[in-house]
Amino acid sequence: MTVGIVSTGIYIPQTKMTSKEIAVLSEIPEEIIRQKMGIYEKPIPGPEDHTVQMGIWAAQDALKKANIEPKSIDVVMYIGEEHKEYPLWTASIKMQEELGAVNAWAFDVQLRCGTTIMALKLAKSLMESDESIHTVLLAGGYRNGDFIDYQNPRTRFMYNLAAGGGALVLQKNYEKNQLLEADIITDGSFSEDVLVPVGGTKKPLTASTLENNLYQLDVLDPVGMKERLEQKSLSNFLKVIRSSLSKSGLCEKDMDYLAMLHMKKSAHDYVLSELGLKEEQSIYLRNYGHIGQIDQILSLQLALEEGRIQDGDIVTLVGAGIGYVWGAITIHWG
């Protein structure tokens, strides 16, 4: 049994924030924003660009391209962020209703910016274990940039957070674009390093915490986290990529394209160099920033539109998220 990607879908808001605007807000020179952080511009949400709604628009795009009727979907999996229209809500069921997937059942999954990789692995397992599941829709949105305080230097590495939606349609025994194997690493030593410190059961949201701008992403131990992360982050990036390829019966020399999340340019270049890849074998998302777990879908779709991926190519998607998680999955395209 095989599982293949039938189509991708993307929604990008029309409103943009430029490197100059980020420089003004953060008081960081624009040259550093552009050259070191790798942000030329990034999409930010307009008035109607809500998290789940962006996922719905991306899903409609994917279904249209696949020429698939919503009634044929067996499972709808929400892969977007927890920060969405309502603080306590099952987003996938809303998506199911809006899309007209009346014969599906739906659920939400979450692994921060590693969600897409994890969800692809999970969807493949569902299809393998349940004969009744033939078509699965993965879709969601992201706008965690709402939590960024550009005056907080502790969260400088997250100034690239942007907004958008992404979707993937998967089918059992689809003859093209077959999912191979995934590898995921989670490290709980980082589990409380990056978070929104108020609004949960430990510190409920109050008028005072709102007035003091505490309802924002923060890094509780910036020095310790930096030291620990530098020892593991890029090595774990490479580890999950190589492990995904190895589990798939391949090696890094077989890889033709790497769909990678947005991160600082030097880290992006380092990963490509270590894997022996050329610059054109990936896309640096300098005009999009980091749209969380949507980055891999966006990179894949852009590469297809630009002709960077051909039939027979080996494509690996890789991501990382706070918590911390690193994950990769390999696809035999075409």
Disulfide bonds with the S-S distance in Angstrom:
none
